[in-house]
């Protein structure tokens, strides 16, 4: 069974640009969540999508957005990049049947210069 | 609001010695609790989870954790450390009403030969 796939693995962008990250969940999983990991703030919840609807959102500015497609694949977009957006962005999928854990992808390492 | 506190951002143990990582949580309702491990440049891998039932939970790689409601704790242990246990460990809580994980700050484990 394939795991959670995130692409690309690494990205370097310039301040002011925008970026799109992609996440393909485990087959059959309909819930996809995104987390930002930085040395200073740790792991922080960005948002969660279920059946193409945003079901939960963390405390991030509107520059951070996401969407989910009918096949459960998800993308997150960050516009007007800032240096502080440099982080590891992790995607997690869940079957959303009961209190199960999440399966995480390997992440996308974003560096903003 | 939920919160998770991991005591000690770094722990150093000798190979073969006991590994004990502490986690305390706050939650207004019975929580679902998780331990994840992260190796360098990787995502998070689920070690074990507590949902309901038996309070002593066994996970992968010889790890186990005990849910103590009276102490609001979910400490992770392994009787005998192996060099391959060197990694960062995260405790997380998921509220039954929500669909996000709140993580502790993480504990980095160093295993000395």
Interface residues (C-beta under 8 A of the other chain):
Chain A: X4 X6 X31 X33 X35 X42 X43 X45 X48 X50 X55 X56 X58 X90 X92 X94 X96 X98 X99 X100 X101 X102 X103 X104 X105 X106 X107 X109
Chain B: X32 X34 X36 X41 X42 X43 X44 X45 X46 X49 X51 X52 X90 X94 X96 X98 X99 X100 X101 X102 X103 X104 X105 X106
